[in-house]
Amino acid sequence: WDDLHYDWEMKELDPERALVIVHMRGRSRGSGVPGEMHFGQIWEMRGGRFKRMTMYTDVAQARRAAGLDP
């Protein structure tokens, strides 16, 4: 990818979990075709250290998994 950009927003769910919504966009290096995608992640921490990240290709599904309305 050329010209790759990420925008993200984070919502703390509790002291050890956060929901991150990512919007990624860029341009294919070979063809020059633009592309973009949205996805969600739930980040889990324990004792101030990263424990696990669960990726969701559907933002609404990530919000439901976080206990939030889509």
C-alpha positions in Angstrom: 0.0 0.0 0.0 1.0 3.6 -0.8 -0.3 6.5 1.1 -1.8 4.4 3.9 -3.7 6.2 6.7 -5.4 5.1 9.9 -8.0 7.0 11.9 -9.2 5.5 15.1 -11.3 6.2 18.1 -11.1 4.4 21.4 -13.8 3.9 24.1 -12.7 2.6 27.4 -15.2 -0.1 28.5 -13.7 -0.8 31.9 -10.1 -0.4 33.4 -8.9 -3.5 31.5 -10.8 -3.4 28.2 -11.2 -0.9 25.4 -13.1 -0.8 22.1 -11.1 0.6 19.2 -12.8 1.5 15.9 -10.4 1.9 13.0 -10.9 3.4 9.5 -8.0 2.5 7.2 -7.6 3.9 3.7 -4.9 3.9 1.1 -3.9 3.3 -2.5 -2.6 0.0 -3.9 1.1 0.3 -4.8 0.7 -1.9 -7.9 -2.5 -0.6 -9.5 -3.1 2.7 -7.8 -6.6 1.7 -6.9 -7.9 3.3 -3.7 -9.2 1.1 -0.9 -10.6 1.5 2.5 -12.0 -0.6 5.4 -13.5 -0.2 8.8 -13.0 -2.6 11.6 -13.3 -3.0 15.3 -11.0 -4.3 18.0 -11.4 -5.1 21.6 -8.2 -4.7 23.5 -7.7 -6.5 26.9 -5.1 -5.5 29.4 -4.1 -7.1 32.7 -1.8 -5.4 35.2 -1.1 -2.6 32.8 0.2 -5.0 30.1 -1.4 -6.1 26.8 -3.1 -9.5 27.1 -5.2 -9.9 24.0 -6.8 -8.2 21.0 -9.9 -9.5 19.3 -10.5 -8.3 15.7 -13.9 -7.8 14.2 -14.3 -7.0 10.5 -17.8 -5.8 11.2 -17.9 -2.7 13.5 -21.5 -3.4 14.7 -20.3 -6.9 15.8 -17.4 -5.4 17.7 -19.8 -2.9 19.4 -22.2 -5.8 20.3 -19.2 -7.9 21.7 -18.3 -4.8 23.8 -21.8 -4.7 25.2 -22.7 -1.5 23.3 -25.6 -0.9 20.9 -24.5 -0.9 17.3 
